[in-house]
């Protein structure tokens, strides 16, 4: 199976002023496309696994009978494709709040405000590049993960729900080195939560 860039569900300018047009265009057309190209290149070497869903490849990465370098490529580039595909979908200029998710978050973190603070603090303090995740385990319990690089909760058997890209390419043109400002602005375009 050849992966391709999923259609962006809004214009590059739709998330202004919180995420600028140029960043969206570069992030989507250059960074995400590169993850796809490199994922397809490694899967071309292994046709026996190429038809497995990406989520399955990531969840079962340790059991794949391929060279370690190719496992690393799937982890990095497959993770990059999977992570970004979800990232584009959870943002929008209009909110479509998931009330069941809000209720679960409030149960787990006592309040939505407390959850946002914990999540934001994790994002601001993550060393280097990576993602902050709200994910769900097989028993429907919510978890927060601060993960380096393009790692996904799928690697731990968890289903990603909300992911925040804290790689500099996600915010540097507008926010430079002010990651905390980017995170604070991002809550305005996360459509799932009020």
Rosetta blueprint (number, residue, H / E / L):
1 X L
2 X L
3 X L
4 X L
5 X L
6 X L
7 X L
8 X L
9 X L
10 X L
11 X L
12 X L
13 X L
14 X L
15 X L
16 X L
17 X L
18 X L
19 X L
20 X L
21 X H
22 X H
23 X H
24 X H
25 X H
26 X H
27 X H
28 X H
29 X H
30 X H
31 X H
32 X H
33 X H
34 X H
35 X H
36 X H
37 X H
38 X H
39 X H
40 X H
41 X H
42 X H
43 X H
44 X H
45 X L
46 X L
47 X L
48 X L
49 X L
50 X L
51 X L
52 X L
53 X L
54 X H
55 X H
56 X H
57 X H
58 X H
59 X H
60 X L
61 X H
62 X H
63 X H
64 X L
65 X L
66 X L
67 X L
68 X H
69 X H
70 X H
71 X H
72 X H
73 X H
74 X H
75 X H
76 X H
77 X H
78 X H
79 X H
80 X H
81 X H
82 X H
83 X H
84 X H
85 X H
86 X H
87 X H
88 X H
89 X H
90 X H
91 X E
92 X L
93 X L
94 X L
95 X L
96 X L
97 X L
98 X L
99 X H
100 X H
101 X H
102 X H
103 X H
104 X H
105 X H
106 X H
107 X H
108 X H
109 X H
110 X L
111 X L
112 X H
113 X H
114 X H
115 X H
116 X H
117 X H
118 X H
119 X H
120 X H
121 X H
122 X H
123 X H
124 X H
125 X H
126 X L
127 X L
128 X L
129 X L
130 X E
131 X E
132 X E
133 X E
134 X E
135 X E
136 X E
137 X L
138 X L
139 X L
140 X L
141 X L
142 X E
143 X E
144 X E
145 X E
146 X E
147 X E
148 X E
149 X L
150 X L
151 X L
152 X L
153 X H
154 X H
155 X H
156 X H
157 X L
158 X L
159 X E
160 X E
161 X E
162 X E
163 X E
164 X E
165 X E
166 X L
167 X L
168 X H
169 X H
170 X H
171 X L
172 X H
173 X H
174 X H
175 X H
176 X L
177 X L
178 X L
179 X H
180 X H
181 X H
182 X H
183 X H
184 X H
185 X H
186 X H
187 X L
188 X L
189 X L
190 X E
191 X L
192 X L
193 X L
194 X L
